Amino acid sequence: MTSPKFVVLNSTKPSLPLSRCAVLVRHCLVSLSILTLVSCSLFDEEHSKDRTVPTLADLPQFDQSALGKKPVVTPNALHTSISKY
């Protein structure tokens, strides 16, 4: 089995500088991205003020009498119900 061969790039050459137009386009894209993110967060916050989201505290108190009488569970009844399975 042979070991993998790796290609090492020569990094002594300086990268080509970007043209003035390319730098301007890059800055515009970054600025637009930031503005879009900021405007989305402002838009979401504005809508959340208009409508209120109900919470658990807004629910009515639970009425225990709706459940009825609690069943009495004996060990024999429990054993019978488990042994069915």
C-alpha positions in Angstrom: 0.0 0.0 0.0 1.4 3.4 -0.9 1.0 6.6 1.0 -1.1 9.3 -0.6 0.7 12.0 -2.4 0.0 15.6 -1.5 0.4 18.6 -3.8 1.9 21.6 -2.0 1.2 24.9 -3.6 3.9 27.5 -3.8 2.7 30.4 -1.8 5.6 32.8 -2.5 3.7 34.5 -5.3 1.5 37.4 -4.0 -2.1 37.2 -4.9 -3.4 39.5 -7.6 -4.8 42.7 -6.2 -8.5 43.3 -6.8 -9.5 46.1 -9.1 -11.1 49.2 -7.7 -14.4 48.2 -9.2 -14.2 44.7 -7.6 -13.5 46.2 -4.2 -16.4 48.6 -4.5 -18.7 45.7 -5.5 -17.5 43.7 -2.5 -18.1 46.5 -0.1 -21.6 47.1 -1.6 -22.5 43.4 -1.2 -21.3 43.4 2.4 -23.2 46.6 3.2 -26.4 45.3 1.6 -26.2 42.0 3.5 -25.8 43.9 6.8 -28.7 46.2 6.0 -30.9 43.3 5.1 -30.2 41.5 8.4 -30.9 44.7 10.4 -34.1 45.4 8.5 -35.4 41.9 9.0 -34.9 42.1 12.8 -36.6 45.5 12.9 -39.5 44.2 10.8 -40.0 41.1 13.1 -39.9 43.2 16.2 -42.5 45.6 14.8 -45.0 42.7 14.1 -44.5 41.2 17.5 -45.7 44.4 19.2 -49.0 44.3 17.3 -50.2 40.9 18.3 -49.8 39.2 21.7 -49.0 35.6 21.9 -51.0 33.7 24.6 -49.0 32.1 27.3 -49.8 29.3 29.8 -50.8 32.0 32.3 -53.6 33.0 30.0 -55.2 29.6 30.1 -58.3 29.2 32.4 -57.9 27.3 35.6 -58.4 23.5 35.2 -61.5 22.1 36.8 -60.7 18.8 38.6 -64.4 17.8 38.7 -64.3 17.4 34.9 -62.3 14.2 35.4 -64.9 12.5 37.6 -64.2 10.0 40.3 -60.7 8.5 40.6 -60.7 4.8 39.9 -59.5 2.5 42.7 -56.6 0.3 41.6 -56.0 -2.8 43.6 -52.9 -5.1 43.1 -55.2 -7.9 41.8 -56.8 -5.6 39.2 -53.4 -4.3 38.2 -52.0 -7.9 37.8 -55.0 -8.9 35.7 -54.6 -5.9 33.3 -50.9 -6.6 32.9 -51.2 -10.3 32.4 -53.5 -9.7 29.3 -50.4 -8.4 27.4 
